Amino acid sequence: MKRRRKYYVLLVAAVLTVTFVSGCGHKEEAQKPRLVKTVVVGDGQAQDGAQYTGTVKGRYESHMAFQIGGRITTKNVQLGSVVHAGDVLMTVNPQDAQQGVNRSQAALSAAQSQLDLARVNLERYESLYAQDAVSAATLDQYRNAYDQAAAQYNQAAAAAATSENSLSYTSLTADADGVIAAVSAEPGQVVAAGQTVLTLVKGGDMEVSFNVPENRIKDFSVGKNVSVSFWALGKMNVTATVREVAAVADPATRTYKVTVTLPSDVPGVQLGMTATVTDNKAAGSSTDCVLPLSAIYQTGNTPQVWVVGKDHTVSLQNVSVEAFDDNRVSVKGLKNGDLVVTAGVQLLSNGQVVRTEGDE
């Protein structure tokens, strides 16, 4: 009997010990910090891709065209040709222009003859009038005839000069030193006056133009520095300066054209290359970033996000919403390096200790 009672006492003690240990284990597990999913602002996940694609072009470009229409007879340049001021780049058939010069010269010769005749007649009748051989009215008629002949001569001379100019317009010459960046017409093609046939890039200055949506145009101002990389040149980046920001949006795309000037000493950059322009952000400064929509915590009028501090506690940070779609939201008010909670935000409280995936 005593042996059985001793057995029961030992059994109860064992059960109590197991229960106590088990209870301690549950208590420790309950106190383990909550695991949260996060992203880091600026690590490529939360950072907004404020990048724009453009094309390298010359800063000073001339879209060259003939001042008269006609059929192109010669082309003396190719794409990429280096030319100098005064070089003949293209010509159109001068036959019609030459005929116009011939007609105007014939008309000028006829007008010259009429003027000479009118001068001789006027001189004769002035002599006769001095001798009282003719009346003043008769002399006035010859004076009027001379004035008309002089006017016709001047008109013919102007027409002849215009014809000469038209003949010179059959040759398209370079107005400055540069490089041929585009050729849009070939020999045998009939072009109209004013139709662009060549693009001449003057000098060595190059720039990149790109389109910016209206919700981003406030980020650009003349003189601002941006980073430019080139698809064909690998990881090379250069700093460019905003030269021009369009004041009016394109009516079709609702975007604004922004132009940046490249440094003059960039090796390997050629006209027509694809360039990527990145809006520079100062390290540690407030920046735009894109977060999952689930990261937004809002109980009033101000949107907020939970930011994990160095001590693994969370705190609310006010943000301003710039744009959003079905699953993402673009916000401002965070800094590069901020650790933002992206899921389960309604389950957190200010100052709560949490664990992140990097702590596992």
Buried (B, 14 or more C-beta within 10 A) or exposed (E): EEEEEEEEEEEEEEEEEEEEEEEEEEEEEEEEEEEBBBBBBBEEBBBBEBEBEBEBBBBEBBBBBBEBBBEBBEBEBEEEBEBEEEBEBBBBBBEBBBEBBEEBBEBBEEBBEBBEEBBEBBEEBEEBBEEEEBEEEEBEBBBEBBEEBBEBBEEBBEBBEEBBEBBEBBBBBBEBBBBBBBBBBEEEEEBEEEBBBBBBBBEEEBBBBBBBEEEBBEBBEEEBEBBBBBEEBEEEEBEBBBBBBBEEBEEEEEBBBBBBBBEEEBEEBEBEBEBBBBBEBEEEEBBBBBBBEBBBBEEEEEBBBBBBEEEBBBBBBEBEBBBBEEEBBBBEBBBBEBBBBBEBBEEBEEEBBBBBEEEE
